[in-house]
Amino acid sequence: MSYILKFFDFLLHLDVHLDTLIQTHGSWVHGILFVIVFCETGFVVTPFLPGDSLLFAVGTFAARGSLDLITALVVLSAAAILGDTANYWIGHFVGPRVFHRDDVRWLNRKHLDRTHEFFEKYGAKTIILARFVPIVRTFAPFVAGIGAMTYGKFLLYNVVGGLLWVLSITLAGYFFGNIPVVRRHFTLVIIGIIVVSVLPAITETLRHRRKS
């Protein structure tokens, strides 16, 4: 329980904790950011890691001069693209064995089914659109690897989606994160980003249940 509380504290006070990491680790913080984004996009067991809010916070600190913007964009883009690539190949080799099983503890069946519905509706564009939808973002490359897409096609959408995701949200933090009202209410902004991010998934789920 204490770990869960610590996680939510980290998530809601992302600016404070990120500032501490920067002060403690200096430029090595880029490696920590790489690991967080890589794990969030690369493994279906870690969809809870902060993605959108972390990118926004990184952009904010880059605007303050605490982080180098170009280095951050390169590192985060690499993490996002490589993470999806790893997830694709995990899905390719492991997915067919577990896709139709309900007793796999590390695989959330509801998230898998929801992502499969995304592919049914949006096709290959799911890889790009899912970048902006938490949880689906983590499961999309896994489902693609199972057989929804060839790797060549996946790679193209992966690169485009990864760059769009990182650039748009990080630069939003860079240009808007230090506006006085945003800086004073940074926790509320983070909560807002999380709500807006999960809203499409919630809407899609409710629509599906209403149809059923």
N, CA, C and O of each residue as an XYZ file, in Angstrom:
848
protein
N       0.832     -1.207      0.000
C       0.000      0.000      0.000
C       0.868      1.261      0.000
O       0.554      2.242     -0.673
N       1.959      1.221      0.760
C       2.839      2.381      0.845
C       3.465      2.702     -0.508
O       3.683      3.867     -0.841
N       3.755      1.642     -1.294
C       4.337      1.853     -2.625
C       3.335      2.554     -3.537
O       3.710      3.405     -4.344
N       2.061      2.191     -3.405
C       1.023      2.813     -4.228
C       0.897      4.294     -3.881
O       0.780      5.144     -4.764
N       0.923      4.592     -2.567
C       0.829      5.985     -2.132
C       2.028      6.790     -2.608
O       1.888      7.945     -3.009
N       3.211      6.175     -2.563
C       4.424      6.850     -3.032
C       4.349      7.125     -4.527
O       4.790      8.170     -5.007
N       3.774      6.157     -5.260
C       3.651      6.332     -6.708
C       2.739      7.504     -7.031
O       3.062      8.330     -7.885
N       1.582      7.580     -6.341
C       0.657      8.681     -6.595
C       1.250     10.017     -6.166
O       1.007     11.044     -6.799
N       2.027     10.000     -5.092
C       2.700     11.224     -4.670
C       3.696     11.677     -5.729
O       3.800     12.868     -6.024
N       4.431     10.716     -6.304
C       5.383     11.028     -7.375
C       4.653     11.583     -8.591
O       5.103     12.542     -9.219
N       3.516     10.962     -8.914
C       2.761     11.368    -10.094
C       2.171     12.762     -9.943
O       2.239     13.568    -10.870
N       1.593     13.053     -8.781
C       0.906     14.321     -8.572
C       1.871     15.466     -8.276
O       1.538     16.630     -8.496
N       3.048     15.145     -7.786
C       4.063     16.171     -7.514
C       5.284     15.921     -8.398
O       6.428     15.922     -7.944
N       4.992     15.711     -9.661
C       6.029     15.351    -10.624
C       7.095     16.427    -10.739
O       8.276     16.123    -10.906
N       6.679     17.690    -10.649
C       7.640     18.781    -10.769
C       8.649     18.778     -9.623
O       9.839     19.008     -9.836
N       8.165     18.515     -8.402
C       9.041     18.489     -7.227
C      10.039     17.338     -7.328
O      11.235     17.520     -7.099
N       9.535     16.148     -7.674
C      10.402     14.968     -7.728
C      11.376     15.043     -8.907
O      12.525     14.616     -8.796
N      10.914     15.582    -10.026
C      11.810     15.719    -11.171
C      12.915     16.721    -10.865
O      14.066     16.527    -11.256
N      12.563     17.784    -10.170
C      13.561     18.774     -9.771
C      14.608     18.140     -8.850
O      15.800     18.425     -8.970
N      14.157     17.280     -7.933
C      15.079     16.578     -7.032
C      16.008     15.663     -7.808
O      17.206     15.606     -7.529
N      15.458     14.944     -8.786
C      16.279     14.053     -9.615
C      17.341     14.832    -10.383
O      18.488     14.398    -10.496
N      16.944     15.984    -10.907
C      17.887     16.811    -11.670
C      19.002     17.324    -10.757
O      20.179     17.312    -11.120
N      18.607     17.773     -9.572
C      19.598     18.294     -8.634
C      20.545     17.194     -8.162
O      21.725     17.443     -7.916
N      20.015     15.972     -8.039
C      20.807     14.860     -7.507
C      21.695     14.224     -8.566
O      22.854     13.907     -8.301
N      21.155     14.037     -9.761
C      21.853     13.255    -10.783
C      22.383     14.085    -11.951
O      23.123     13.559    -12.782
N      22.029     15.349    -12.036
C      22.535     16.181    -13.120
C      22.107     15.659    -14.483
O      20.946     15.302    -14.681
N      23.041     15.616    -15.416
C      22.722     15.185    -16.781
C      22.362     13.702    -16.858
O      21.766     13.251    -17.836
N      22.730     12.947    -15.818
C      22.375     11.523    -15.802
C      20.872     11.303    -15.706
O      20.386     10.194    -15.930
N      20.135     12.361    -15.371
C      18.687     12.238    -15.274
C      18.078     11.842    -16.623
O      17.002     11.245    -16.675
N      18.777     12.180    -17.711
C      18.280     11.767    -19.038
C      18.186     10.250    -19.139
O      17.278      9.719    -19.778
N      19.126      9.559    -18.505
C      19.080      8.098    -18.508
C      17.881      7.575    -17.739
O      17.262      6.589    -18.139
N      17.553      8.238    -16.630
C      16.381      7.837    -15.841
C      15.105      8.066    -16.652
O      14.211      7.220    -16.661
N      15.026      9.202    -17.325
C      13.864      9.499    -18.170
C      13.729      8.481    -19.287
O      12.624      8.048    -19.613
N      14.866      8.097    -19.878
C      14.856      7.092    -20.942
C      14.252      5.786    -20.427
O      13.401      5.188    -21.085
N      14.694      5.350    -19.255
C      14.223      4.081    -18.692
C      12.724      4.127    -18.420
O      12.014      3.165    -18.716
N      12.227      5.242    -17.855
C      10.806      5.346    -17.537
C       9.952      5.264    -18.806
O       8.991      4.498    -18.862
N      10.304      6.050    -19.818
C       9.514      6.054    -21.061
C       9.654      4.729    -21.797
O       8.679      4.218    -22.349
N      10.863      4.170    -21.810
C      11.070      2.877    -22.470
C      10.217      1.796    -21.819
O       9.579      1.005    -22.515
N      10.203      1.757    -20.497
C       9.431      0.730    -19.795
C       7.932      0.925    -19.989
O       7.192     -0.047    -20.139
N       7.480      2.189    -19.985
C       6.046      2.433    -20.149
C       5.557      1.979    -21.522
O       4.444      1.467    -21.651
N       6.375      2.164    -22.529
C       5.970      1.780    -23.886
C       6.429      0.370    -24.257
O       5.891     -0.228    -25.189
N       7.407     -0.160    -23.543
C       8.025     -1.416    -23.948
C       7.521     -2.681    -23.290
O       7.752     -3.777    -23.801
N       6.828     -2.551    -22.151
C       6.397     -3.744    -21.424
C       4.934     -3.617    -21.026
O       4.523     -2.601    -20.465
N       4.147     -4.651    -21.316
C       2.710     -4.600    -21.020
C       2.423     -4.651    -19.529
O       1.280     -4.456    -19.117
N       3.438     -4.911    -18.711
C       3.220     -4.970    -17.260
C       3.427     -3.615    -16.593
O       3.233     -3.486    -15.384
N       3.824     -2.590    -17.377
C       4.078     -1.278    -16.768
C       3.313     -0.136    -17.448
O       3.900      0.906    -17.741
N       2.010     -0.318    -17.703
C       1.259      0.778    -18.342
C       0.953      1.921    -17.390
O       0.498      2.983    -17.814
N       1.205      1.705    -16.089
C       0.888      2.706    -15.073
C       1.933      3.811    -14.970
O       1.690      4.830    -14.325
N       3.084      3.624    -15.594
C       4.137      4.633    -15.506
C       3.701      5.932    -16.181
O       2.960      5.894    -17.163
N       4.148      7.078    -15.671
C       3.731      8.362    -16.254
C       4.349      8.570    -17.631
O       5.551      8.380    -17.816
N       3.532      8.954    -18.581
C       4.032      9.209    -19.935
C       3.806     10.645    -20.321
O       4.747     11.436    -20.386
N       2.533     10.993    -20.582
C       2.178     12.345    -21.016
C       2.616     13.398    -19.995
O       3.226     14.406    -20.351
N       2.297     13.152    -18.728
C       2.627     14.131    -17.692
C       4.131     14.297    -17.534
O       4.611     15.400    -17.272
N       4.881     13.203    -17.692
C       6.337     13.284    -17.584
C       6.917     14.115    -18.722
O       7.801     14.941    -18.496
N       6.432     13.907    -19.934
C       6.915     14.682    -21.083
C       6.641     16.170    -20.884
O       7.495     17.010    -21.167
N       5.450     16.487    -20.396
C       5.093     17.888    -20.161
C       6.028     18.499    -19.113
O       6.499     19.625    -19.273
N       6.290     17.750    -18.044
C       7.170     18.240    -16.980
C       8.591     18.440    -17.494
O       9.251     19.416    -17.137
N       9.065     17.517    -18.333
C      10.405     17.647    -18.910
C      10.506     18.916    -19.745
O      11.500     19.639    -19.668
N       9.475     19.186    -20.543
C       9.460     20.412    -21.341
C       9.492     21.649    -20.471
O      10.152     22.633    -20.805
N       8.777     21.604    -19.347
C       8.749     22.727    -18.423
C      10.136     23.010    -17.848
O      10.567     24.162    -17.788
N      10.829     21.953    -17.428
C      12.160     22.127    -16.848
C      13.190     22.515    -17.909
O      14.176     23.187    -17.605
N      12.962     22.096    -19.141
C      13.851     22.523    -20.224
C      13.724     24.024    -20.452
O      14.713     24.705    -20.723
N      12.495     24.536    -20.339
C      12.276     25.978    -20.500
C      12.944     26.763    -19.379
O      13.345     27.910    -19.579
N      13.065     26.156    -18.204
C      13.708     26.826    -17.074
C      15.234     26.769    -17.173
O      15.939     27.450    -16.427
N      15.735     25.948    -18.102
C      17.169     25.802    -18.238
C      17.756     24.673    -17.425
O      18.972     24.484    -17.419
N      16.910     23.914    -16.732
C      17.393     22.799    -15.908
C      17.762     21.587    -16.757
O      18.584     20.767    -16.349
N      17.159     21.474    -17.931
C      17.442     20.381    -18.863
C      17.684     20.972    -20.243
O      17.135     22.019    -20.588
N      18.509     20.291    -21.026
C      18.723     20.715    -22.406
C      17.587     20.175    -23.271
O      17.352     18.968    -23.307
N      16.890     21.061    -23.959
C      15.694     20.663    -24.701
C      16.009     19.647    -25.792
O      15.324     18.630    -25.900
N      17.035     19.906    -26.605
C      17.348     19.017    -27.727
C      17.743     17.634    -27.225
O      17.296     16.621    -27.763
N      18.584     17.594    -26.192
C      18.989     16.302    -25.631
C      17.783     15.540    -25.107
O      17.653     14.337    -25.329
N      16.904     16.247    -24.410
C      15.706     15.607    -23.866
C      14.819     15.054    -24.982
O      14.313     13.937    -24.874
N      14.628     15.827    -26.048
C      13.788     15.376    -27.161
C      14.377     14.141    -27.839
O      13.652     13.206    -28.180
N      15.686     14.145    -28.030
C      16.342     12.998    -28.672
C      16.234     11.753    -27.795
O      15.888     10.674    -28.277
N      16.531     11.911    -26.510
C      16.506     10.779    -25.581
C      15.094     10.205    -25.449
O      14.906      8.990    -25.506
N      14.111     11.074    -25.276
C      12.735     10.621    -25.099
C      12.171      9.999    -26.374
O      11.435      9.014    -26.312
N      12.514     10.573    -27.530
C      12.056     10.008    -28.801
C      12.646      8.617    -29.009
O      11.949      7.695    -29.434
N      13.934      8.474    -28.708
C      14.592      7.166    -28.830
C      13.945      6.154    -27.900
O      13.714      5.008    -28.285
N      13.649      6.581    -26.667
C      13.026      5.678    -25.698
C      11.646      5.233    -26.164
O      11.295      4.059    -26.038
N      10.862      6.166    -26.703
C       9.511      5.856    -27.164
C       9.530      4.891    -28.344
O       8.746      3.943    -28.387
N      10.422      5.131    -29.299
C      10.498      4.293    -30.500
C      11.068      2.917    -30.175
O      10.543      1.900    -30.630
N      12.142      2.885    -29.389
C      12.754      1.606    -29.023
C      11.848      0.802    -28.098
O      11.813     -0.426    -28.169
N      11.112      1.500    -27.227
C      10.180      0.813    -26.345
C       9.090      0.099    -27.124
O       8.801     -1.070    -26.866
N       8.489      0.790    -28.067
C       7.464      0.163    -28.913
C       8.042     -0.982    -29.732
O       7.381     -1.998    -29.944
N       9.277     -0.814    -30.192
C       9.930     -1.872    -30.967
C      10.104     -3.134    -30.127
O       9.805     -4.238    -30.584
N      10.586     -2.967    -28.902
C      10.751     -4.106    -28.001
C       9.413     -4.775    -27.726
O       9.310     -6.001    -27.716
N       8.388     -3.957    -27.503
C       7.058     -4.481    -27.211
C       6.490     -5.253    -28.398
O       5.815     -6.267    -28.223
N       6.765     -4.770    -29.594
C       6.306     -5.454    -30.809
C       6.887     -6.867    -30.874
O       6.169     -7.832    -31.134
N       8.189     -6.973    -30.636
C       8.840     -8.284    -30.751
C       8.468     -9.211    -29.597
O       8.437    -10.431    -29.764
N       8.188     -8.638    -28.429
C       7.674     -9.464    -27.336
C       6.318    -10.042    -27.730
O       6.046    -11.222    -27.512
N       5.469     -9.191    -28.316
C       4.180     -9.654    -28.795
C       4.318    -10.683    -29.895
O       3.541    -11.636    -29.963
N       5.306    -10.496    -30.759
C       5.523    -11.402    -31.883
C       5.886    -12.805    -31.406
O       5.396    -13.796    -31.947
N       6.748    -12.885    -30.390
C       7.235    -14.189    -29.940
C       6.394    -14.790    -28.816
O       6.249    -16.010    -28.734
N       5.843    -13.943    -27.953
C       5.106    -14.446    -26.801
C       3.593    -14.370    -27.003
O       2.850    -15.224    -26.520
N       3.149    -13.347    -27.717
C       1.726    -13.074    -27.870
C       0.861    -14.235    -28.321
O      -0.156    -14.509    -27.685
N       1.229    -14.940    -29.410
C       0.368    -16.026    -29.894
C       0.089    -17.100    -28.857
O      -0.942    -17.769    -28.922
N       0.996    -17.275    -27.899
C       0.807    -18.315    -26.882
C      -0.165    -17.874    -25.791
O      -0.780    -18.716    -25.136
N      -0.312    -16.559    -25.587
C      -1.120    -16.081    -24.458
C      -2.361    -15.302    -24.881
O      -3.203    -14.988    -24.040
N      -2.489    -14.984    -26.169
C      -3.570    -14.100    -26.619
C      -4.948    -14.670    -26.284
O      -5.853    -13.917    -25.925
N      -5.117    -15.977    -26.397
C      -6.422    -16.587    -26.173
C      -6.546    -17.228    -24.792
O      -7.489    -17.974    -24.530
N      -5.601    -16.936    -23.922
C      -5.645    -17.488    -22.569
C      -6.102    -16.428    -21.571
O      -5.779    -15.249    -21.709
N      -6.852    -16.860    -20.573
C      -7.360    -15.939    -19.557
C      -6.646    -16.100    -18.210
O      -6.983    -15.412    -17.246
N      -5.676    -16.992    -18.142
C      -5.026    -17.290    -16.860
C      -3.606    -16.729    -16.780
O      -2.812    -17.165    -15.945
N      -3.283    -15.760    -17.647
C      -1.954    -15.162    -17.625
C      -1.979    -13.964    -16.683
O      -2.581    -12.937    -16.995
N      -1.324    -14.095    -15.529
C      -1.424    -13.084    -14.486
C      -0.848    -11.734    -14.891
O      -1.390    -10.690    -14.527
N       0.255    -11.752    -15.647
C       0.919    -10.487    -15.966
C       0.276     -9.755    -17.132
O       0.710     -8.660    -17.489
N      -0.769    -10.353    -17.739
C      -1.404     -9.739    -18.904
C      -2.851     -9.402    -18.575
O      -3.663    -10.291    -18.315
N      -3.169     -8.098    -18.589
C      -4.523     -7.660    -18.298
C      -5.407     -7.889    -19.519
O      -5.252     -7.234    -20.550
N      -6.332     -8.825    -19.383
C      -7.167     -9.233    -20.517
C      -8.034     -8.083    -21.031
O      -8.207     -7.931    -22.241
N      -8.576     -7.279    -20.126
C      -9.445     -6.177    -20.543
C      -8.673     -5.158    -21.385
O      -9.175     -4.668    -22.397
N      -7.453     -4.849    -20.958
C      -6.637     -3.909    -21.717
C      -6.277     -4.471    -23.087
O      -6.239     -3.742    -24.079
N      -6.015     -5.764    -23.129
C      -5.677     -6.405    -24.395
C      -6.864     -6.364    -25.360
O      -6.708     -6.052    -26.541
N      -8.049     -6.683    -24.841
C      -9.254     -6.673    -25.682
C      -9.583     -5.265    -26.167
O      -9.996     -5.076    -27.311
N      -9.395     -4.273    -25.287
C      -9.675     -2.888    -25.663
C      -8.742     -2.438    -26.786
O      -9.159     -1.758    -27.724
N      -7.487     -2.827    -26.674
C      -6.520     -2.464    -27.714
C      -6.841     -3.165    -29.027
O      -6.700     -2.584    -30.103
N      -7.269     -4.408    -28.929
C      -7.662     -5.139    -30.139
C      -8.831     -4.443    -30.831
O      -8.896     -4.414    -32.060
N      -9.757     -3.882    -30.045
C     -10.881     -3.127    -30.605
C     -10.388     -1.876    -31.324
O     -10.933     -1.492    -32.358
N      -9.351     -1.241    -30.770
C      -8.756     -0.084    -31.434
C      -8.244     -0.461    -32.812
O      -8.454      0.268    -33.781
N      -7.571     -1.598    -32.897
C      -7.059     -2.056    -34.191
C      -8.198     -2.358    -35.154
O      -8.101     -2.076    -36.348
N      -9.271     -2.930    -34.634
C     -10.417     -3.226    -35.479
C     -11.016     -1.950    -36.064
O     -11.496     -1.940    -37.198
N     -10.982     -0.881    -35.281
C     -11.610      0.372    -35.702
C     -10.672      1.241    -36.535
O     -11.089      1.794    -37.553
N      -9.407      1.371    -36.118
C      -8.501      2.338    -36.740
C      -7.396      1.715    -37.588
O      -6.681      2.432    -38.289
N      -7.245      0.399    -37.534
C      -6.207     -0.248    -38.339
C      -4.812      0.169    -37.916
O      -4.542      0.328    -36.726
N      -3.922      0.347    -38.887
C      -2.527      0.667    -38.605
C      -2.363      2.011    -37.901
O      -1.379      2.231    -37.194
N      -3.332      2.911    -38.095
C      -3.252      4.227    -37.447
C      -3.303      4.115    -35.929
O      -2.990      5.071    -35.220
N      -3.700      2.934    -35.428
C      -3.735      2.710    -33.985
C      -2.383      2.992    -33.358
O      -2.318      3.537    -32.256
N      -1.301      2.634    -34.038
C       0.052      2.812    -33.488
C       0.342      4.291    -33.239
O       1.046      4.635    -32.289
N      -0.196      5.164    -34.087
C      -0.011      6.601    -33.901
C      -1.000      7.136    -32.874
O      -0.605      7.842    -31.946
N      -2.280      6.809    -33.030
C      -3.314      7.323    -32.140
C      -3.114      6.842    -30.712
O      -3.363      7.582    -29.760
N      -2.660      5.594    -30.564
C      -2.498      5.021    -29.226
C      -1.432      5.736    -28.411
O      -1.451      5.683    -27.181
N      -0.515      6.396    -29.076
C       0.526      7.150    -28.357
C      -0.090      8.161    -27.388
O       0.517      8.499    -26.371
N      -1.279      8.634    -27.700
C      -1.911      9.675    -26.892
C      -2.990      9.109    -25.972
O      -3.760      9.862    -25.376
N      -3.046      7.770    -25.857
C      -4.030      7.119    -24.992
C      -3.306      6.181    -24.031
O      -2.860      5.110    -24.443
N      -3.179      6.561    -22.757
C      -2.504      5.695    -21.795
C      -3.099      4.291    -21.774
O      -4.276      4.115    -22.088
N      -2.326      3.326    -21.421
C      -2.649      1.904    -21.375
C      -2.729      1.328    -22.784
O      -2.017      0.377    -23.105
N      -3.594      1.899    -23.632
C      -3.641      1.441    -25.020
C      -2.281      1.660    -25.674
O      -1.853      0.861    -26.507
N      -1.598      2.751    -25.293
C      -0.261      3.053    -25.800
C       0.704      1.896    -25.519
O       1.563      1.578    -26.341
N       0.550      1.277    -24.354
C       1.446      0.190    -23.966
C       1.093     -1.114    -24.657
O       1.980     -1.901    -24.988
N      -0.190     -1.350    -24.877
C      -0.625     -2.627    -25.428
C      -0.642     -2.659    -26.958
O      -0.600     -3.739    -27.549
N      -0.704     -1.497    -27.606
C      -0.808     -1.451    -29.064
C       0.343     -2.157    -29.784
O       0.080     -2.983    -30.659
N       1.612     -1.869    -29.454
C       2.698     -2.573    -30.155
C       2.707     -4.057    -29.871
O       3.109     -4.843    -30.729
N       2.271     -4.468    -28.676
C       2.197     -5.889    -28.330
C       1.199     -6.598    -29.244
O       1.494     -7.662    -29.789
N       0.011     -5.999    -29.409
C      -1.016     -6.575    -30.284
C      -0.550     -6.558    -31.729
O      -0.808     -7.501    -32.477
N       0.141     -5.479    -32.133
C       0.669     -5.407    -33.503
C       1.649     -6.540    -33.753
O       1.664     -7.119    -34.839
N       2.460     -6.859    -32.765
C       3.436     -7.930    -32.914
C       2.816     -9.304    -33.007
O       3.393    -10.209    -33.611
N       1.644     -9.472    -32.413
C       0.976    -10.774    -32.462
C       0.610    -11.139    -33.888
O       0.562    -12.317    -34.242
N       0.356    -10.138    -34.698
C       0.032    -10.447    -36.080
C      -0.802     -9.399    -36.771
O      -1.200     -9.567    -37.924
N      -1.072     -8.296    -36.051
C      -1.914     -7.254    -36.638
C      -1.196     -6.478    -37.734
O      -1.845     -5.918    -38.616
N       0.152     -6.435    -37.692
C       0.908     -5.652    -38.660
C       2.244     -6.312    -38.960
O       2.831     -6.976    -38.105
N       2.722     -6.118    -40.199
C       4.084     -6.529    -40.525
C       5.053     -5.538    -39.885
O       4.678     -4.397    -39.616
N       6.297     -5.962    -39.639
C       7.227     -5.094    -38.930
C       7.568     -3.835    -39.731
O       7.701     -2.755    -39.154
N       7.711     -3.962    -41.055
C       8.042     -2.799    -41.876
C       7.000     -1.710    -41.756
O       7.335     -0.534    -41.617
N       5.749     -2.093    -41.808
C       4.655     -1.132    -41.681
C       4.608     -0.580    -40.260
O       4.414      0.619    -40.058
N       4.786     -1.460    -39.276
C       4.784     -1.037    -37.881
C       5.882     -0.017    -37.610
O       5.655      0.975    -36.917
N       7.070     -0.259    -38.154
C       8.208      0.627    -37.911
C       7.914      2.048    -38.368
O       8.248      3.007    -37.672
N       7.294      2.190    -39.527
C       6.955      3.512    -40.052
C       6.010      4.245    -39.105
O       6.262      5.392    -38.735
N       4.928      3.584    -38.716
C       3.952      4.204    -37.825
C       4.543      4.422    -36.431
O       4.192      5.386    -35.750
N       5.427      3.538    -36.013
C       6.083      3.656    -34.719
C       6.927      4.928    -34.654
O       6.837      5.687    -33.689
N       7.741      5.158    -35.673
C       8.606      6.335    -35.701
C       7.774      7.619    -35.759
O       8.029      8.566    -35.015
N       6.780      7.642    -36.646
C       5.930      8.829    -36.784
C       5.190      9.104    -35.472
O       5.172     10.234    -34.984
N       4.584      8.062    -34.913
C       3.830      8.227    -33.677
C       4.704      8.638    -32.510
O       4.329      9.502    -31.716
N       5.877      8.016    -32.406
C       6.790      8.341    -31.314
C       7.250      9.783    -31.363
O       7.282     10.464    -30.338
N       7.606     10.250    -32.545
C       8.059     11.632    -32.699
C       6.929     12.628    -32.427
O       7.134     13.639    -31.755
N       5.744     12.339    -32.949
C       4.601     13.231    -32.716
C       4.281     13.333    -31.234
O       4.032     14.422    -30.717
N       4.289     12.203    -30.561
C       3.945     12.161    -29.135
C       4.953     12.964    -28.309
O       4.577     13.847    -27.538
N       6.222     12.646    -28.480
C       7.266     13.304    -27.689
C       7.352     14.793    -27.999
O       7.389     15.616    -27.085
N       7.384     15.143    -29.275
C       7.539     16.548    -29.654
C       6.353     17.396    -29.208
O       6.540     18.478    -28.653
N       5.133     16.914    -29.444
C       3.952     17.724    -29.145
C       3.810     17.990    -27.654
O       3.568     19.130    -27.257
N       3.952     16.978    -26.829
C       3.701     17.163    -25.401
C       4.887     17.823    -24.706
O       4.701     18.666    -23.828
N       6.107     17.446    -25.093
C       7.276     18.075    -24.480
C       7.346     19.555    -24.833
O       7.628     20.387    -23.971
N       7.091     19.883    -26.091
C       7.114     21.292    -26.498
C       5.954     22.077    -25.891
O       6.077     23.279    -25.658
N       4.816     21.402    -25.628
C       3.710     22.067    -24.934
C       4.167     22.475    -23.534
O       3.862     23.572    -23.065
N       4.905     21.573    -22.869
C       5.457     21.915    -21.558
C       6.481     23.023    -21.648
O       6.560     23.879    -20.767
N       7.268     23.009    -22.716
C       8.324     24.014    -22.910
C       7.727     25.415    -23.086
O       8.249     26.387    -22.539
N       6.645     25.516    -23.841
C       6.074     26.835    -24.150
C       5.022     27.303    -23.131
O       4.815     28.503    -22.955
N       4.359     26.341    -22.461
C       3.261     26.735    -21.578
C       3.492     26.394    -20.107
O       2.796     26.915    -19.235
N       4.465     25.522    -19.822
C       4.652     25.052    -18.455
C       5.080     26.103    -17.468
O       4.842     25.957    -16.269
N       5.712     27.172    -17.945
C       6.205     28.203    -17.048
C       5.354     29.461    -17.024
O       5.756     30.478    -16.459
N       4.181     29.392    -17.637
C       3.217     30.485    -17.475
C       2.846     30.530    -15.995
O       2.533     29.493    -15.410
N       2.877     31.716    -15.379
C       2.671     31.821    -13.918
C       1.508     31.005    -13.381
O       1.661     30.305    -12.379
N       0.347     31.078    -14.023
C      -0.821     30.360    -13.501
C      -0.614     28.856    -13.584
O      -1.068     28.125    -12.704
N       0.063     28.380    -14.626
C       0.347     26.948    -14.765
C       1.359     26.511    -13.719
O       1.219     25.451    -13.109
N       2.384     27.339    -13.515
C       3.433     26.997    -12.551
C       2.880     26.946    -11.125
O       3.292     26.105    -10.325
N       1.944     27.847    -10.812
C       1.365     27.873     -9.460
C       0.461     26.670     -9.208
O       0.336     26.198     -8.078
N      -0.169     26.181    -10.281
C      -1.117     25.071    -10.129
C      -0.657     23.856    -10.941
O      -1.445     23.221    -11.643
N       0.636     23.553    -10.825
C       1.214     22.494    -11.661
C       0.562     21.136    -11.383
O       0.345     20.354    -12.308
N       0.252     20.855    -10.119
C      -0.387     19.573     -9.780
C      -1.729     19.438    -10.467
O      -2.061     18.370    -10.981
N      -2.513     20.525    -10.482
C      -3.815     20.488    -11.157
C      -3.649     20.299    -12.657
O      -4.458     19.624    -13.294
N      -2.607     20.891    -13.222
C      -2.334     20.720    -14.651
C      -2.011     19.264    -14.949
O      -2.492     18.710    -15.938
N      -1.192     18.634    -14.092
C      -0.834     17.227    -14.269
C      -2.083     16.348    -14.202
O      -2.259     15.433    -15.007
N      -2.948     16.644    -13.223
C      -4.206     15.894    -13.112
C      -5.046     16.086    -14.371
O      -5.643     15.137    -14.879
N      -5.089     17.321    -14.871
C      -5.835     17.606    -16.093
C      -5.296     16.830    -17.286
O      -6.065     16.310    -18.095
N      -3.961     16.754    -17.395
C      -3.344     16.005    -18.494
C      -3.726     14.532    -18.409
O      -4.039     13.902    -19.419
N      -3.697     13.992    -17.193
C      -4.054     12.585    -17.001
C      -5.505     12.336    -17.387
O      -5.812     11.365    -18.078
N      -6.404     13.226    -16.935
C      -7.833     13.079    -17.243
C      -8.084     13.160    -18.741
O      -8.799     12.329    -19.302
N      -7.498     14.159    -19.387
C      -7.671     14.312    -20.832
C      -7.103     13.113    -21.578
O      -7.649     12.695    -22.599
N      -6.005     12.562    -21.069
C      -5.357     11.437    -21.727
C      -6.216     10.175    -21.680
O      -6.311      9.442    -22.663
N      -6.843      9.930    -20.522
C      -7.615      8.686    -20.378
C      -9.058      8.840    -20.856
O      -9.776      7.848    -20.982
N      -9.490     10.081    -21.125
C     -10.873     10.317    -21.532
C     -11.282      9.533    -22.780
O     -12.362      8.942    -22.787
N     -10.447      9.505    -23.854
C     -10.842      8.729    -25.039
C     -11.071      7.255    -24.733
O     -12.013      6.651    -25.246
N     -10.204      6.667    -23.890
C     -10.348      5.253    -23.551
C     -11.634      5.011    -22.758
O     -12.336      4.024    -22.981
N     -11.934      5.929    -21.823
C     -13.154      5.800    -21.021
C     -14.388      5.943    -21.906
O     -15.345      5.178    -21.783
N     -14.355      6.933    -22.800
C     -15.480      7.153    -23.715
C     -15.709      5.934    -24.605
O     -16.846      5.516    -24.825
N     -14.614      5.371    -25.113
C     -14.712      4.194    -25.980
C     -15.282      3.001    -25.227
O     -16.091      2.246    -25.767
N     -14.859      2.833    -23.982
C     -15.355      1.725    -23.166
C     -16.841      1.867    -22.879
O     -17.596      0.901    -22.983
N     -17.260      3.085    -22.515
C     -18.678      3.333    -22.227
C     -19.533      3.141    -23.469
O     -20.631      2.588    -23.395
N     -19.029      3.597    -24.614
C     -19.760      3.428    -25.865
C     -19.930      1.966    -26.203
O     -20.989      1.535    -26.659
N     -18.869      1.206    -25.972
C     -18.919     -0.240    -26.278
C     -19.917     -0.947    -25.363
O     -20.671     -1.812    -25.810
N     -19.920     -0.573    -24.071
C     -20.840     -1.197    -23.130
C     -22.290     -0.842    -23.441
O     -23.194     -1.661    -23.280
N     -22.495      0.415    -23.896
C     -23.845      0.844    -24.251
C     -24.359      0.047    -25.450
O     -25.528     -0.335    -25.503
N     -23.459     -0.198    -26.414
C     -23.839     -1.011    -27.573
C     -24.187     -2.433    -27.172
O     -25.153     -3.021    -27.656
N     -23.357     -2.976    -26.258
C     -23.579     -4.350    -25.806
C     -24.914     -4.471    -25.074
O     -25.273     -5.557    -24.621
